[in-house]
Amino acid sequence: MKSVFRIICFLTLALTFAVFGWAQSGTNQGSADANKPAQHQKKKARPAKEMGKGGEDIGKGVAKGTGDLAKGTAGSIGNLARGNVGGAGVSLGKGVGGLGKNVTIGTGKGAGKIGKGIGGELKKIGGKSKEKSKQS
């Protein structure tokens, strides 16, 4: 059980760093939006709202994963009550697998949105300091 937990933690950490790398903005992203008329441009979410959505995604992933773990645990208890030890292990394994999948997906999506929100905040701060240096 400890090794499964360690693997889940390692995969979550690795996915978090990968998502932060993907969340970095490219150099030519603004050029495609500049050609669109103003009425068709999508409003960008504010950084704080983006971070809130990230927390929401993490919570959804944990909730779904906990539900899967509960179903697997209930199935394994039912199998143990009937004396089916192999079926109990399979049910518990499915529950733990569902937990790991949903938690890592939710954490990855949430961390990406939080990273995007932090990047937006840093852009705001950087833009304000540039404006101050131009005025001086």
N, C-alpha and C positions, 0 to 999 in steps of 0.2 A: 504494500500500500504506500510505503514511503517513496519507493522508486517511481510509482505512477504520479504521485504528487510532485516529485522533483522534476519529472519530465514535463508535466503540465506547466509548472512555474517557469522552466527553461524556455518552453515554446512560447509562453505568454511574453516573456521578456524579449525574446528574439523577434517576435511579431511586432511588439511595440516599437523597437528600434527601426524595423523595416518600414513601418507605417510613417514614422517621423521622417525618414528619408524620402518617401514618396510624397509627403505633404509639402516639401520644399517647392516654392514657386519657380517656374521656368522664366527665362529671359524674354520670351516672345509671346507670352500669354495675352497681354493687353492689345496686341496688334489685331487679333481676330475680332475683339469686341469693338474696336474703334470704327470698323467698317459698317457696323449694324446701325440702323436708325434708333433714335432714343426710345421709341415706344416698344421696341423689341428687346431692349437690354434688360437682363435680370438684375434686380437689386441684390447686392452682396449682403450676406448676413453680417451683422455686427459681430465683432470678436467675442464679446461676452455671451451673446446668444449662441454662437458657434461652440463655445466651451460648455455651455449649458446642455446643448444637444449631445455633446460628447459624453457628459456625465449620464445623460439619459440612456444612451446606447450601452454604456457599461452596466448600468442597472438592469436594463432589459436582458442583456446577456447572462448576468448572474441569476436573474429570476428564472429564465428559461432553463439554465443549467441546473439550478436547484430542483426545479420540477422534474427534470429527467433523472436526477439522482434519486429523488423520492420515489419515482415510479420503479426504478431499478431495484431500490432497496425493498420496496413492498413486494415486488415480484420474487426477489430472492428469499424473503421471509416466507412467502407462500410455498415456494419450492422446498425450502427446508422443512416446513411443517408436514409436507407430503413425503419427505425423505429423499427428495431428488437433489442431491448435493451438487451434481454437475450442472443442472439447470439453474440452481441458485447462484453458482459462480458466473454463469453466462449472463443472467439477469443483472447481477451487480456490475459486471463488466460493461454491459450496455449502458447502464445508468452513469457509471463513471466516465465512459466515453462521451456520452451526451453532455455531461457537465463540462468536460474539457473542451469539447467543440464549441459549445455556446459561450462559455466564458472567454475563450480566446478570440472568437469572432467579435463578441461585444466589446471586449477590451481593445482589440485592434481598431475597430471602427471609432470607438470613443476616444482613444488616444490620438488617432489621426485628426479628429475634429478639435480636440483640445489643443493639439500642436498647431493646427491651422489658426485657431483663435489667438493663441499666444503670438504667432507670427504676425497676425493682424495688429495686435496691440503694439508689438515692437516696431512695426511699420509706422504706426501713428506717432510713437515717441520719436523715431528717427526723422519723420517729416517735420515735426515741431521744432526739433533742434536745428534742422537745416534752414527753416524759415527765420529763426532767431539770428543765425549767423549771417544771413543775407541782409537783414535789417541793420545790423551793427556796422 
